[in-house]
C-alpha cells in the first residue's frame, strides 16, 4: 500500500471574509504526480500557501506524511517539507549552482566550503538526471529551464517529499517542457511526489497519474487515467468548449499583411513566413529563442542582418519608422504590464491612438464617438474613473479593445493565455476573434501551444531559429497527434 504524502480533508479557509478554499479535498500518494487543473484561479494561491505552511483554517484537517499537522482547532504555523517551482525562482541569484543546492540547506554546518567537493557531489545527481549544469555558474546566468532543474535537484538533495510545480508551461519552451516531464517521471519513480498545477487539462493529461478539477477553491472531481478525455472535462466547463467561430479556414492566406523572407538576426536563422489580412497565425517557438528577437526587431523599427520584411506590401528597409506604426503589440500578462491603473478606462482605451497622431485621443469629439462605439461592448466600465476595481476579464477586454480601436495591420500577442484560467482563456479567444474580424492579421507568439489552436488559422513550428513545419487548421489534429 502506497504511503500517503498529503491529505486535505474537507478544508475550508477564509481570508478577509472571503472563502478561498471551500470544503477542499486533496490526496497525494508517494511517487504520484497529481494534477490540479484550475477552471478559475480562485483559491489556487491559498491552496499552495496552505500546503507549504500550516496556516489557520476554519474547518477540516491537513495530514502530511500521514501525520496530522493542521486542523481547525489548532494551526502551528510550521512549515512543511514542500518545494515550489514556479516562474519566480527561489534560488539566490548571486550564488553558484552548487552553493544553492548544498550550502543553503538545513543541516549544513561546514565553515570551509570546498568547491571541488561540491562539484563532485552535484555530478552524481546531474548524471542521474541526465543533464549537464556547471556547478560553479552563477544562478543569474541560467535559463528558466536550468533554474527549474536546479530547484528540482535541491529538492532531491534536501529530502523534500512533495514538490509543487506551478504553471511551468507559461515560462519554458515546449522542448524544455518535454525534458522537465521526463525528470518529473524519473523523480516520481524514486518516490518523490508532485502536485502539478496548470490551467489546461490537455497539459495535465500528458504527465499526471490523476487530475483534480478545481473551481472556486473546491475540488469538483478527481479523474483517473481512464477518465482523461475532453468529454469528461466538458461537463464542468461547457462555456469553454463551446465554439466561438473564431478558428481557421484551412487554407493559406492570399494577401500578406506581414511577410518575412530569409530574415537573419542573432537568433533567427533565415526565418520566412507570412500573415494574411484577418488571419491568425501561431508562431510556436519550440526552443524559446526567436520570439524576443522578433518583437525587438519590429517594435523598434530595426533592420535584420539579412533578409526582407514587408508590411502591407511595403518594404520595411525603406520606411521602417512609418511602417512600425501599423503594428500593435500585446505583451505577456498585459493587464499587469501595459495598463495604467490610475488612469480612467477611456484614457487607457484611447492611449494607443497617439501612434496615429499626437494628442488625437484628447479630442473631446473623438472621445465621445469612441464611447458611443464601445459602450455597447464593455458596458458601464467605460465610464470608470480608474481601473483598480475592475475584474481581470474586464481588463483583458480593455487590452484587446485598445488594439481593436487602433486597428493595426498586424497585432502581435506574446503568450496570450499565460496565467489565464479556463474562463479567461475562453474570453481571450473571443477577443482575438473580434480583432481578426476587423481585418487585422494576428500573430500569436507562443512557447507552449495552450489554447492557441482554438483561434488559429495556421500553425508555424520554429526550431533552432528556423521554420520547420507548417500546419493549416485542417491539419491541427496531425500536430496534436505528434505531441
N, C-alpha and C positions, 0 to 999 in steps of 0.2 A: 504493500500500500504506500502510495506517494506521500511524502511529508507535505503538510500544508504550510506555505510560507506566509501568506497574508489572507486574513478573512475580515471583511467588513460585514457586520450583521445588523441590518435594519438601522443604519446610522443616519441620524438627522443632525444637521449643523446649520445654525443661523449666524449671519453676520450683519450687524446693524439692523436687525429686524427682518432681514431678507433670508429666506430659506435657500441655502446654497446646495445642500445635499438633502434629499428627501427620501427617507427610508431606503437608503442605498445599500445594496448587497453586492459583494465582490469577493470571489475566491480565486486565489492563485496558488498553484502547487509547485513543488520543486522541479526544476528543469522544464517548466512550461513557459511558452510565450503567449501571454494573454493579450488580446487586442481590446482596445477601447475606442469605439467609433462614436464620436460626439455629434449627434444630429444638430444640436446647437451648443454654443460654448459655455452656457450657464452651468456652473458647478465644476468645470474642469480644473480651474486653478485651485479651488477649495479642496478638491479631492487629492491633488498632488501634494499640497501642503500638509494635509492630514496624514497621508501615507508616510511622509518624511518625519513629521513631528506629532506627538500626542497632544494635540490641541483640545480645548474643551468642546464637548459635543452635547447636544440636548437630549439625544436618545441613542441607544444602540451600544454595540461592543466592537472593539477592534482587537484582533489577535495577530501577533507576529511570531512566526516560528512556533505556533501552537500555544503561545503564552498570551494571556490577557494583558494587554498593555494600555488599554484606554477604554473607559466606559462613561456613561452619563453621570455616574456618581463621583468619579474621580479621574482627573486628567493630570498626568505627571509633568507634562510639557517636555518630556525627554525626547531625544532624537532616536529614530530607528535606523538600522544599518541599511540605508537605501541610498542609491546614487541616482541622479537625474541627468540625462544627456539631452540637451536642447540647444537652440541657436546661441543663447547666452552662455558662453563657456564658464565653467567653474575652475578652470586652471589659472595659475598665476602666470601672466603673460611674460614677465621679465625673467622667469626662471627656466631652466632647461627641462627637457622631457623627463630625464632621469630624476631630477630634483622633485618635480611634481608627482611622480609615481612613488618614489621610495622615501624621500626625506619628509615631505609634508603628509605624513601619515601617523596615526595614533600608535604609540609604542616605539617610535624611532628615537633612540637615546644616544647615538654616537655624537661625539663632539668634533671629530675629524671625519670629513667626508672624502672617500676615495673614489674619484670619478670612474676609474677603470673597473673597480669592483661593481659599481652600479651599472656600468655598461654591460658587463658580463651577465649580471642578473637580468637586465632588461632583454638581452639577446635570447635568453631561454624562453621568455614569454613571446617575443616577436616571432621567433622560429616556430613556436607552437601555433601562433595565429597565421603564419604565412605572410607576414607583412615586413616591410623594411622602414624603420624610422630611426633617424640619427639621435642617439641618446643625449648628445651634447647640444642639440639645436634648441634655440630659444622657442618657447611656445608661440610667441608673437609671429614667427616666420612660418608657422604651419598652416596648411589649408584647413577648411572646415572638416573635411573627411579625416585628416590626420589627427585633428583635435578630438574628434569622436573616438577614434581608435585609442588615443592616449587615455581618455576618460574611461573607456572600457577596460583597458589594461590596469588602470589604477583601481577600478572596482574589483578586478580579479585578484590583484596583489593584496588588497586590504581585506579580502574575505567578505565583500558585500554579498548579501543573499538575494537582493531584489534591485533591479535596475529599471528605472522609468525612462523609456525612450519617447520623447515628446516632439511630434510634428517634424520629424527629421527630414522628410522629403521636401520640406519647404526651403531648405538651405544647402543640400548637397545634390550633386548631379545624379541622373538616372544610373549611370555606370557605377558611380560610387555607392549608390543605394544597394545595388546588387551585391557589392563587396561587404557592406555592412550587414546585410541579411545573412550572408554566409558566416560572418563572425558571430552573429547572434545565435545561429543554429549550433555552431561549434561550442559556444559557451553554455547553451542550454543543455547540450549533450553531456557537459561536465557537471551539471547540477545547478547552474545559475538560473534564476527566474527573471522574467521580463514582463513589464506592463507596457505594451506598445500602443501609444496614443496617437491617433490620426483622425482626420476628418473625412476620409474616403474609405468606404468598405472594400473596394477593389484592392487597395494597397494592403489593408489588413488581411484579406483573404490569402495573399501570396506568402505571408510569413508566419501567421499566427496559428496556434493549435485550437484556440477557442476565441470567440469575439463577443464582447458585451456591447450592446447598443445602449447609449445613454442620452437622455433628453431632460432638460430642466433639472439636472442633478439627480436623476432617478434611473436605475437600470431597468430598461424596458424588456430586454430579452437577452439570453445567453445562447449564442449559436455554436454548435459543434461543427466539425468539418463537413458532414453530410448536408448541413444547412447553409453552406457557403454558396448562396445563389442570389442574384439580383432580386428575384421574386420574393425571397424571404424578407429582404430589407424594404421592399416596396410597400408592404402593408403599414410600415411605421413612418414612411416619408413619401406619401403619394405625390405631393406637390413637387417634390424634387425631380421625380422621374417623368412627370407629365411633360410631353414635348412642347417646346416653345416655338418650333418652326424656324428657329434661327440657324439651323445647321446647313450643311453644304448641299451643293447641286451635283457633285460627282463629275464635273468637267473642268478642264483647265481654263484659266482666265483668258479673255480676249484682248483686253486693253490693260496696259501696265501703268498703274498709278505709281508704282515703285519698281525699279529694275536695278539689280546689281549684277555686274558681269566681270568675273575674274578678279574680284576685289581682294587685295592683299593688305593686311595690317600686321601688327605684332602677333595676333592670334589667328586671324583669318588667312587661310591658305588657298586663295583663288575662289572665293565664295561667289556663287551665282544663283540668283532666284528672282522671281517677280511676284508682285501682289497686285491683283486687278481691282478695279473700282467696285466697291460693295462686296469685296471678298474678304474672308477671314482666313489667314494663313498662320499656322502654328510652326514656329521655329524651335524645335526640340534639340537643345544643346546637351548631348549625352555626357560631355566632359566638363561642362560649365566653364568654357574658356572664351567663347566668342561674343557672348551677349553684351558684356560691359564694353567691349571694343566697338561693337556696332552702335550702341547707344551713344557712346562718347563721340564717335565719328560723325554721326548725323545730327546730334543735338548741338554740337559746337560748330557745325559747318566746316569741318576739317576735310582734308583730302586724303584718300588712301595712298599707300605706297605704290600700288599698281591697280589697274582695272578701271572700270567706268561705272558711274551711278547716274541714273536718270530718274527724275521726279516729274510725273505727268508728261513724259516725253522730252523734257528739257534737261540739258547737260548740267550735272552737279559741278563739274570742273569750271564751267563758265560763270555760274552765278549762285554758288552755294549759300551765300549770305541771304539772298532773297528766297531761295527755294526752301531753306530750313524753316521759314515761317509757315510753310504749307504742311509741316509735320507737327504732330502732337505726341506727347509722351505721358503715360500714366505709370508712375514708378511702383515698386513693390510696397505693399502696405500703405496705399496712398492716403487713407483717412487720417493717418498719423504723421505723414511726411509732406503732404502737399496742400493742406488746408490751413487757413488762418483762423484760429479759434476765437479771437477777439473781434473779428470782422463779421459783418452780417452775412446771412445766407446769400443775399442778392449780390453783395460785393464779391464774395467768393465765386459765385456763378459767373460773374462778368469779367473776372480778373484777367483771363486769358485774352480777352478782346484787345488788350494793349498790344498784342503781337500784330494785329492788323493796322491799327493806327493809335498812337499815343493818346491817352485820356479819352478814347472813344467811349469807354464804359461809364464815364462820369456824365455823359449827356443824359439829361433827365427824360427827354422824349424816347430815347433808345431804351432806357431802363424801364419805363412804363410799358413799352412794347414787349420787352422780354418777360415782364411779369405776366402780361396777358397770355403770352405763348406758353409759359412753363407752369403757371399756377395750376392748370388742369392736370399736369403730370405729377407735381410734387406736393400740391395742396397748400395748407397754411404755413408749412415750413419755410416757404419762400419769403415770408414776412418776418422771420426770426431775426432779432437784433444781433444775436451772436449764435454760434453753432455748438456751444458747450453742452447743451442739454439734449442734443439730437441723437437718435439711435444710430447704430452702425449702418443699418440698411439705408437710412436717410442720408448719411454721409457718403455712402457709396453712390447713391443717386446723384448727389451733388457733384462728385468727381466726374462721373460719366456724362451727366448733362452739361457740364462745363465743356467737355470735349464735343458733345453734340452741338452746342451753341457755336463753338469756334469753327466747326465743320472743316477740319483739316483734310488734306488729300489722303494722308496716311496717319493712322493712330497706332503707336507702339505701346503695348501693355506688358510690363515686366512682371512675371509671376502673378497673374491677376487673381488667382484663387488662393494665394499663400495666406495661411492663417484664418481663412474664412470657414465657418461651419457650413453644414449642409444647406440650410435655408439661405444663408448669404450667398453661397455659390450659385444657387438657382436664380437669385436676384441679379447677380453679376452677369450671368449668362443672358438674361433678358435685356439688361442694359447694353451689353455689347451688341446684341441683335438690333437694338434701336439705332445705335451708331452706324452699323452696317447698312441699315435700311435707308440712311441718308446718302448712300453712295461712297462713304469713306472706306478705304481699304484698312482693315485691322490686322496688325501683325502681333501675335501673342508670342512673347519671348519667354520660354519655359525651360527649366531643367528637369521637371517631372511632368508627366502628362496630365495628372489630376483630372479636371473636367474639361480640358481644352477641346477635346474632340466633340463635345456636345454642341459647340457653336462653330466649329471649323469647317471650311470647305476643302482645305488641303493641309497635309502634314509634311513638313520637311525635317528630316532627321540629319543632324550635323554631328560628325565625329572628328576629333582632332583638327578642328578648323575647316573641315571640308564638308560639302553637302554629299551625303552618302546615299540616301534613299528619299523618294517622294511617294506619297500616298494620296489619292483622291478620296473623297468622303466615302465613296462606294467600296473602297479598299481598306477602310479602317479596321474591319474585322480581321483582316490578314495581319495588320500590325499588332492588334491585341493578342492574336493567337501566338505571335512570336515572342511575346513578353514573358 
